[in-house]
């Protein structure tokens, strides 16, 4: 019974992790295209480390 109550929290954690990953990738690729490749690479590296 306790495992069933934990499933929503596990799903929530997975959705948040996937959302953060997509956000970091989108932001870094957007900076690579629009501003500077170096800024995009740094955002990608630090975003993945500190995510």
PQR file of N, CA, C, O and H, with PARSE charges and radii, in Angstrom:
ATOM      1  N   UNK A   1       0.827  -1.202   0.000 -0.4000 1.5000
ATOM      2  CA  UNK A   1       0.000   0.000   0.000 -0.0000 2.0000
ATOM      3  C   UNK A   1       0.871   1.265   0.000  0.5500 1.7000
ATOM      4  O   UNK A   1       0.513   2.264  -0.624 -0.5500 1.4000
ATOM      5  N   UNK A   2       1.999   1.220   0.691 -0.4000 1.5000
ATOM      6  CA  UNK A   2       2.856   2.405   0.731 -0.0000 2.0000
ATOM      7  C   UNK A   2       3.533   2.654  -0.613  0.5500 1.7000
ATOM      8  O   UNK A   2       3.796   3.803  -0.968 -0.5500 1.4000
ATOM      9  H   UNK A   2       2.289   0.409   1.197  0.4000 1.0000
ATOM     10  N   UNK A   3       3.814   1.598  -1.357 -0.4000 1.5000
ATOM     11  CA  UNK A   3       4.432   1.780  -2.679 -0.0000 2.0000
ATOM     12  C   UNK A   3       3.494   2.506  -3.632  0.5500 1.7000
ATOM     13  O   UNK A   3       3.931   3.332  -4.433 -0.5500 1.4000
ATOM     14  H   UNK A   3       3.600   0.664  -1.068  0.4000 1.0000
ATOM     15  N   UNK A   4       2.230   2.204  -3.547 -0.4000 1.5000
ATOM     16  CA  UNK A   4       1.253   2.852  -4.418 -0.0000 2.0000
ATOM     17  C   UNK A   4       1.190   4.347  -4.113  0.5500 1.7000
ATOM     18  O   UNK A   4       1.000   5.157  -5.020 -0.5500 1.4000
ATOM     19  H   UNK A   4       1.875   1.533  -2.896  0.4000 1.0000
ATOM     20  N   UNK A   5       1.348   4.713  -2.847 -0.4000 1.5000
ATOM     21  CA  UNK A   5       1.315   6.123  -2.477 -0.0000 2.0000
ATOM     22  C   UNK A   5       2.584   6.853  -2.900  0.5500 1.7000
ATOM     23  O   UNK A   5       2.580   8.080  -2.999 -0.5500 1.4000
ATOM     24  H   UNK A   5       1.502   4.054  -2.111  0.4000 1.0000
ATOM     25  N   UNK A   6       3.676   6.121  -3.151 -0.4000 1.5000
ATOM     26  CA  UNK A   6       4.929   6.758  -3.565 -0.0000 2.0000
ATOM     27  C   UNK A   6       4.994   7.005  -5.070  0.5500 1.7000
ATOM     28  O   UNK A   6       5.793   7.826  -5.519 -0.5500 1.4000
ATOM     29  H   UNK A   6       3.680   5.125  -3.070  0.4000 1.0000
ATOM     30  N   UNK A   7       4.179   6.318  -5.851 -0.4000 1.5000
ATOM     31  CA  UNK A   7       4.245   6.412  -7.315 -0.0000 2.0000
ATOM     32  C   UNK A   7       4.053   7.847  -7.828  0.5500 1.7000
ATOM     33  O   UNK A   7       4.800   8.259  -8.715 -0.5500 1.4000
ATOM     34  H   UNK A   7       3.529   5.651  -5.486  0.4000 1.0000
ATOM     35  N   UNK A   8       3.093   8.628  -7.318 -0.4000 1.5000
ATOM     36  CA  UNK A   8       2.971  10.009  -7.830 -0.0000 2.0000
ATOM     37  C   UNK A   8       4.223  10.847  -7.595  0.5500 1.7000
ATOM     38  O   UNK A   8       4.565  11.681  -8.434 -0.5500 1.4000
ATOM     39  H   UNK A   8       2.486   8.294  -6.597  0.4000 1.0000
ATOM     40  N   UNK A   9       4.910  10.646  -6.478 -0.4000 1.5000
ATOM     41  CA  UNK A   9       6.127  11.402  -6.191 -0.0000 2.0000
ATOM     42  C   UNK A   9       7.257  10.994  -7.123  0.5500 1.7000
ATOM     43  O   UNK A   9       8.051  11.836  -7.543 -0.5500 1.4000
ATOM     44  H   UNK A   9       4.632   9.969  -5.797  0.4000 1.0000
ATOM     45  N   UNK A  10       7.334   9.717  -7.445 -0.4000 1.5000
ATOM     46  CA  UNK A  10       8.356   9.246  -8.387 -0.0000 2.0000
ATOM     47  C   UNK A  10       8.092   9.828  -9.771  0.5500 1.7000
ATOM     48  O   UNK A  10       9.017  10.290 -10.439 -0.5500 1.4000
ATOM     49  H   UNK A  10       6.689   9.034  -7.103  0.4000 1.0000
ATOM     50  N   UNK A  11       6.839   9.807 -10.200 -0.4000 1.5000
ATOM     51  CA  UNK A  11       6.476  10.366 -11.504 -0.0000 2.0000
ATOM     52  C   UNK A  11       6.751  11.870 -11.526  0.5500 1.7000
ATOM     53  O   UNK A  11       7.259  12.390 -12.520 -0.5500 1.4000
ATOM     54  H   UNK A  11       6.088   9.431  -9.657  0.4000 1.0000
ATOM     55  N   UNK A  12       6.423  12.567 -10.448 -0.4000 1.5000
ATOM     56  CA  UNK A  12       6.677  14.003 -10.369 -0.0000 2.0000
ATOM     57  C   UNK A  12       8.170  14.301 -10.470  0.5500 1.7000
ATOM     58  O   UNK A  12       8.570  15.228 -11.175 -0.5500 1.4000
ATOM     59  H   UNK A  12       6.011  12.145  -9.641  0.4000 1.0000
ATOM     60  N   UNK A  13       8.995  13.524  -9.772 -0.4000 1.5000
ATOM     61  CA  UNK A  13      10.443  13.713  -9.845 -0.0000 2.0000
ATOM     62  C   UNK A  13      10.981  13.483 -11.240  0.5500 1.7000
ATOM     63  O   UNK A  13      11.834  14.237 -11.706 -0.5500 1.4000
ATOM     64  H   UNK A  13       8.670  12.771  -9.200  0.4000 1.0000
ATOM     65  N   UNK A  14      10.496  12.453 -11.914 -0.4000 1.5000
ATOM     66  CA  UNK A  14      10.946  12.174 -13.282 -0.0000 2.0000
ATOM     67  C   UNK A  14      10.527  13.282 -14.241  0.5500 1.7000
ATOM     68  O   UNK A  14      11.312  13.696 -15.095 -0.5500 1.4000
ATOM     69  H   UNK A  14       9.803  11.840 -11.535  0.4000 1.0000
ATOM     70  N   UNK A  15       9.307  13.759 -14.106 -0.4000 1.5000
ATOM     71  CA  UNK A  15       8.829  14.830 -14.985 -0.0000 2.0000
ATOM     72  C   UNK A  15       9.635  16.106 -14.761  0.5500 1.7000
ATOM     73  O   UNK A  15       9.977  16.797 -15.720 -0.5500 1.4000
ATOM     74  H   UNK A  15       8.670  13.423 -13.413  0.4000 1.0000
ATOM     75  N   UNK A  16       9.940  16.424 -13.509 -0.4000 1.5000
ATOM     76  CA  UNK A  16      10.746  17.615 -13.221 -0.0000 2.0000
ATOM     77  C   UNK A  16      12.159  17.478 -13.778  0.5500 1.7000
ATOM     78  O   UNK A  16      12.702  18.433 -14.332 -0.5500 1.4000
ATOM     79  H   UNK A  16       9.661  15.863 -12.730  0.4000 1.0000
ATOM     80  N   UNK A  17      12.760  16.291 -13.636 -0.4000 1.5000
ATOM     81  CA  UNK A  17      14.113  16.087 -14.155 -0.0000 2.0000
ATOM     82  C   UNK A  17      14.138  16.208 -15.676  0.5500 1.7000
ATOM     83  O   UNK A  17      15.046  16.828 -16.231 -0.5500 1.4000
ATOM     84  H   UNK A  17      12.319  15.514 -13.186  0.4000 1.0000
ATOM     85  N   UNK A  18      13.157  15.627 -16.351 -0.4000 1.5000
ATOM     86  CA  UNK A  18      13.094  15.713 -17.811 -0.0000 2.0000
ATOM     87  C   UNK A  18      12.847  17.156 -18.246  0.5500 1.7000
ATOM     88  O   UNK A  18      13.434  17.620 -19.222 -0.5500 1.4000
ATOM     89  H   UNK A  18      12.420  15.124 -15.900  0.4000 1.0000
ATOM     90  N   UNK A  19      11.981  17.863 -17.524 -0.4000 1.5000
ATOM     91  CA  UNK A  19      11.720  19.266 -17.842 -0.0000 2.0000
ATOM     92  C   UNK A  19      12.953  20.137 -17.686  0.5500 1.7000
ATOM     93  O   UNK A  19      13.205  21.007 -18.519 -0.5500 1.4000
ATOM     94  H   UNK A  19      11.504  17.485 -16.731  0.4000 1.0000
ATOM     95  N   UNK A  20      13.723  19.916 -16.630 -0.4000 1.5000
ATOM     96  CA  UNK A  20      14.956  20.681 -16.440 -0.0000 2.0000
ATOM     97  C   UNK A  20      15.966  20.377 -17.532  0.5500 1.7000
ATOM     98  O   UNK A  20      16.652  21.279 -18.015 -0.5500 1.4000
ATOM     99  H   UNK A  20      13.518  19.209 -15.953  0.4000 1.0000
ATOM    100  N   UNK A  21      16.061  19.117 -17.924 -0.4000 1.5000
ATOM    101  CA  UNK A  21      16.992  18.739 -18.990 -0.0000 2.0000
ATOM    102  C   UNK A  21      16.612  19.412 -20.305  0.5500 1.7000
ATOM    103  O   UNK A  21      17.477  19.938 -21.005 -0.5500 1.4000
ATOM    104  H   UNK A  21      15.504  18.385 -17.532  0.4000 1.0000
ATOM    105  N   UNK A  22      15.331  19.398 -20.642 -0.4000 1.5000
ATOM    106  CA  UNK A  22      14.875  20.034 -21.880 -0.0000 2.0000
ATOM    107  C   UNK A  22      15.119  21.540 -21.825  0.5500 1.7000
ATOM    108  O   UNK A  22      15.513  22.140 -22.825 -0.5500 1.4000
ATOM    109  H   UNK A  22      14.629  18.970 -20.073  0.4000 1.0000
ATOM    110  N   UNK A  23      14.888  22.154 -20.665 -0.4000 1.5000
ATOM    111  CA  UNK A  23      15.104  23.593 -20.522 -0.0000 2.0000
ATOM    112  C   UNK A  23      16.569  23.961 -20.707  0.5500 1.7000
ATOM    113  O   UNK A  23      16.883  24.934 -21.392 -0.5500 1.4000
ATOM    114  H   UNK A  23      14.568  21.667 -19.852  0.4000 1.0000
ATOM    115  N   UNK A  24      17.468  23.187 -20.098 -0.4000 1.5000
ATOM    116  CA  UNK A  24      18.903  23.461 -20.235 -0.0000 2.0000
ATOM    117  C   UNK A  24      19.341  23.288 -21.681  0.5500 1.7000
ATOM    118  O   UNK A  24      20.090  24.113 -22.205 -0.5500 1.4000
ATOM    119  H   UNK A  24      17.212  22.397 -19.541  0.4000 1.0000
ATOM    120  N   UNK A  25      18.881  22.225 -22.331 -0.4000 1.5000
ATOM    121  CA  UNK A  25      19.255  21.998 -23.730 -0.0000 2.0000
ATOM    122  C   UNK A  25      18.724  23.109 -24.630  0.5500 1.7000
ATOM    123  O   UNK A  25      19.449  23.608 -25.490 -0.5500 1.4000
ATOM    124  H   UNK A  25      18.272  21.555 -21.906  0.4000 1.0000
ATOM    125  N   UNK A  26      17.469  23.498 -24.440 -0.4000 1.5000
ATOM    126  CA  UNK A  26      16.883  24.543 -25.275 -0.0000 2.0000
ATOM    127  C   UNK A  26      17.619  25.863 -25.095  0.5500 1.7000
ATOM    128  O   UNK A  26      17.927  26.544 -26.074 -0.5500 1.4000
ATOM    129  H   UNK A  26      16.880  23.093 -23.742  0.4000 1.0000
ATOM    130  N   UNK A  27      17.904  26.229 -23.843 -0.4000 1.5000
ATOM    131  CA  UNK A  27      18.578  27.499 -23.579 -0.0000 2.0000
ATOM    132  C   UNK A  27      19.970  27.515 -24.182  0.5500 1.7000
ATOM    133  O   UNK A  27      20.369  28.508 -24.790 -0.5500 1.4000
ATOM    134  H   UNK A  27      17.654  25.676 -23.048  0.4000 1.0000
ATOM    135  N   UNK A  28      20.715  26.430 -24.023 -0.4000 1.5000
ATOM    136  CA  UNK A  28      22.085  26.409 -24.547 -0.0000 2.0000
ATOM    137  C   UNK A  28      22.095  26.421 -26.076  0.5500 1.7000
ATOM    138  O   UNK A  28      22.925  27.104 -26.677 -0.5500 1.4000
ATOM    139  H   UNK A  28      20.392  25.623 -23.529  0.4000 1.0000
ATOM    140  N   UNK A  29      21.202  25.688 -26.705 -0.4000 1.5000
ATOM    141  CA  UNK A  29      21.151  25.679 -28.173 -0.0000 2.0000
ATOM    142  C   UNK A  29      20.704  27.042 -28.694  0.5500 1.7000
ATOM    143  O   UNK A  29      21.207  27.517 -29.712 -0.5500 1.4000
ATOM    144  H   UNK A  29      20.528  25.134 -26.216  0.4000 1.0000
ATOM    145  N   UNK A  30      19.756  27.669 -27.993 -0.4000 1.5000
ATOM    146  CA  UNK A  30      19.306  29.007 -28.384 -0.0000 2.0000
ATOM    147  C   UNK A  30      20.449  30.018 -28.302  0.5500 1.7000
ATOM    148  O   UNK A  30      20.588  30.865 -29.185 -0.5500 1.4000
ATOM    149  H   UNK A  30      19.347  27.283 -27.166  0.4000 1.0000
ATOM    150  N   UNK A  31      21.255  29.937 -27.266 -0.4000 1.5000
ATOM    151  CA  UNK A  31      22.399  30.847 -27.154 -0.0000 2.0000
ATOM    152  C   UNK A  31      23.459  30.537 -28.207  0.5500 1.7000
ATOM    153  O   UNK A  31      24.110  31.450 -28.716 -0.5500 1.4000
ATOM    154  H   UNK A  31      21.142  29.249 -26.550  0.4000 1.0000
ATOM    155  N   UNK A  32      23.637  29.254 -28.537 -0.4000 1.5000
ATOM    156  CA  UNK A  32      24.616  28.896 -29.575 -0.0000 2.0000
ATOM    157  C   UNK A  32      24.219  29.486 -30.923  0.5500 1.7000
ATOM    158  O   UNK A  32      25.073  29.944 -31.682 -0.5500 1.4000
ATOM    159  H   UNK A  32      23.108  28.513 -28.123  0.4000 1.0000
ATOM    160  N   UNK A  33      22.922  29.474 -31.216 -0.4000 1.5000
ATOM    161  CA  UNK A  33      22.455  29.959 -32.515 -0.0000 2.0000
ATOM    162  C   UNK A  33      22.421  31.484 -32.554  0.5500 1.7000
ATOM    163  O   UNK A  33      22.867  32.086 -33.530 -0.5500 1.4000
ATOM    164  H   UNK A  33      22.228  29.102 -30.599  0.4000 1.0000
ATOM    165  N   UNK A  34      21.898  32.115 -31.502 -0.4000 1.5000
ATOM    166  CA  UNK A  34      21.623  33.552 -31.554 -0.0000 2.0000
ATOM    167  C   UNK A  34      22.758  34.440 -31.072  0.5500 1.7000
ATOM    168  O   UNK A  34      22.989  35.498 -31.656 -0.5500 1.4000
ATOM    169  H   UNK A  34      21.536  31.626 -30.708  0.4000 1.0000
ATOM    170  N   UNK A  35      23.467  34.049 -30.035 -0.4000 1.5000
ATOM    171  CA  UNK A  35      24.478  34.964 -29.495 -0.0000 2.0000
ATOM    172  C   UNK A  35      25.880  34.430 -29.723  0.5500 1.7000
ATOM    173  O   UNK A  35      26.555  34.844 -30.665 -0.5500 1.4000
ATOM    174  H   UNK A  35      23.280  33.189 -29.560  0.4000 1.0000
ATOM    175  N   UNK A  36      26.319  33.530 -28.885 -0.4000 1.5000
ATOM    176  CA  UNK A  36      27.700  33.079 -28.943 -0.0000 2.0000
ATOM    177  C   UNK A  36      27.751  31.580 -28.684  0.5500 1.7000
ATOM    178  O   UNK A  36      27.035  31.057 -27.831 -0.5500 1.4000
ATOM    179  H   UNK A  36      25.770  33.194 -28.120  0.4000 1.0000
ATOM    180  N   UNK A  37      28.604  30.906 -29.432 -0.4000 1.5000
ATOM    181  CA  UNK A  37      28.754  29.463 -29.247 -0.0000 2.0000
ATOM    182  C   UNK A  37      29.376  29.180 -27.884  0.5500 1.7000
ATOM    183  O   UNK A  37      28.994  28.223 -27.210 -0.5500 1.4000
ATOM    184  H   UNK A  37      29.185  31.331 -30.125  0.4000 1.0000
ATOM    185  N   UNK A  38      30.331  30.008 -27.480 -0.4000 1.5000
ATOM    186  CA  UNK A  38      30.989  29.813 -26.186 -0.0000 2.0000
ATOM    187  C   UNK A  38      29.994  29.924 -25.034  0.5500 1.7000
ATOM    188  O   UNK A  38      30.030  29.125 -24.098 -0.5500 1.4000
ATOM    189  H   UNK A  38      30.642  30.785 -28.027  0.4000 1.0000
ATOM    190  N   UNK A  39      29.115  30.906 -25.104 -0.4000 1.5000
ATOM    191  CA  UNK A  39      28.102  31.063 -24.062 -0.0000 2.0000
ATOM    192  C   UNK A  39      27.177  29.853 -24.021  0.5500 1.7000
ATOM    193  O   UNK A  39      26.820  29.379 -22.943 -0.5500 1.4000
ATOM    194  H   UNK A  39      29.086  31.555 -25.865  0.4000 1.0000
ATOM    195  N   UNK A  40      26.793  29.358 -25.183 -0.4000 1.5000
ATOM    196  CA  UNK A  40      25.931  28.185 -25.237 -0.0000 2.0000
ATOM    197  C   UNK A  40      26.593  26.955 -24.665  0.5500 1.7000
ATOM    198  O   UNK A  40      25.958  26.181 -23.949 -0.5500 1.4000
ATOM    199  H   UNK A  40      27.084  29.744 -26.059  0.4000 1.0000
ATOM    200  N   UNK A  41      27.871  26.763 -24.974 -0.4000 1.5000
ATOM    201  CA  UNK A  41      28.594  25.599 -24.450 -0.0000 2.0000
ATOM    202  C   UNK A  41      28.741  25.707 -22.934  0.5500 1.7000
ATOM    203  O   UNK A  41      28.568  24.721 -22.218 -0.5500 1.4000
ATOM    204  H   UNK A  41      28.387  27.392 -25.556  0.4000 1.0000
ATOM    205  N   UNK A  42      29.062  26.909 -22.446 -0.4000 1.5000
ATOM    206  CA  UNK A  42      29.191  27.090 -20.998 -0.0000 2.0000
ATOM    207  C   UNK A  42      27.859  26.862 -20.284  0.5500 1.7000
ATOM    208  O   UNK A  42      27.822  26.241 -19.222 -0.5500 1.4000
ATOM    209  H   UNK A  42      29.204  27.710 -23.028  0.4000 1.0000
ATOM    210  N   UNK A  43      26.771  27.360 -20.863 -0.4000 1.5000
ATOM    211  CA  UNK A  43      25.456  27.116 -20.273 -0.0000 2.0000
ATOM    212  C   UNK A  43      25.124  25.633 -20.268  0.5500 1.7000
ATOM    213  O   UNK A  43      24.541  25.128 -19.308 -0.5500 1.4000
ATOM    214  H   UNK A  43      26.802  27.864 -21.726  0.4000 1.0000
ATOM    215  N   UNK A  44      25.490  24.934 -21.333 -0.4000 1.5000
ATOM    216  CA  UNK A  44      25.227  23.501 -21.398 -0.0000 2.0000
ATOM    217  C   UNK A  44      26.011  22.758 -20.328  0.5500 1.7000
ATOM    218  O   UNK A  44      25.461  21.910 -19.626 -0.5500 1.4000
ATOM    219  H   UNK A  44      25.963  25.344 -22.112  0.4000 1.0000
ATOM    220  N   UNK A  45      27.293  23.073 -20.202 -0.4000 1.5000
ATOM    221  CA  UNK A  45      28.136  22.373 -19.228 -0.0000 2.0000
ATOM    222  C   UNK A  45      27.669  22.654 -17.800  0.5500 1.7000
ATOM    223  O   UNK A  45      27.421  21.729 -17.027 -0.5500 1.4000
ATOM    224  H   UNK A  45      27.740  23.761 -20.772  0.4000 1.0000
ATOM    225  N   UNK A  46      27.551  23.946 -17.458 -0.4000 1.5000
ATOM    226  CA  UNK A  46      27.166  24.280 -16.090 -0.0000 2.0000
ATOM    227  C   UNK A  46      25.714  23.903 -15.800  0.5500 1.7000
ATOM    228  O   UNK A  46      25.385  23.549 -14.668 -0.5500 1.4000
ATOM    229  H   UNK A  46      27.753  24.698 -18.086  0.4000 1.0000
ATOM    230  N   UNK A  47      24.859  23.974 -16.789 -0.4000 1.5000
ATOM    231  CA  UNK A  47      23.471  23.573 -16.585 -0.0000 2.0000
ATOM    232  C   UNK A  47      23.336  22.093 -16.304  0.5500 1.7000
ATOM    233  O   UNK A  47      22.534  21.692 -15.461 -0.5500 1.4000
ATOM    234  H   UNK A  47      25.126  24.262 -17.709  0.4000 1.0000
ATOM    235  N   UNK A  48      24.111  21.272 -17.002 -0.4000 1.5000
ATOM    236  CA  UNK A  48      24.046  19.833 -16.758 -0.0000 2.0000
ATOM    237  C   UNK A  48      24.722  19.451 -15.446  0.5500 1.7000
ATOM    238  O   UNK A  48      24.302  18.500 -14.786 -0.5500 1.4000
ATOM    239  H   UNK A  48      24.763  21.598 -17.688  0.4000 1.0000
ATOM    240  N   UNK A  49      25.770  20.189 -15.060 -0.4000 1.5000
ATOM    241  CA  UNK A  49      26.441  19.879 -13.793 -0.0000 2.0000
ATOM    242  C   UNK A  49      25.552  20.238 -12.608  0.5500 1.7000
ATOM    243  O   UNK A  49      25.390  19.445 -11.681 -0.5500 1.4000
ATOM    244  H   UNK A  49      26.111  20.962 -15.596  0.4000 1.0000
ATOM    245  N   UNK A  50      24.977  21.442 -12.644 -0.4000 1.5000
ATOM    246  CA  UNK A  50      24.230  21.924 -11.485 -0.0000 2.0000
ATOM    247  C   UNK A  50      22.749  21.591 -11.539  0.5500 1.7000
ATOM    248  O   UNK A  50      21.990  22.032 -10.676 -0.5500 1.4000
ATOM    249  H   UNK A  50      25.108  22.087 -13.397  0.4000 1.0000
ATOM    250  N   UNK A  51      22.328  20.837 -12.515 -0.4000 1.5000
ATOM    251  CA  UNK A  51      20.925  20.429 -12.585 -0.0000 2.0000
ATOM    252  C   UNK A  51      20.723  19.434 -11.523  0.5500 1.7000
ATOM    253  O   UNK A  51      19.615  18.922 -11.360 -0.5500 1.4000
ATOM    254  H   UNK A  51      22.945  20.479 -13.217  0.4000 1.0000
TER
END
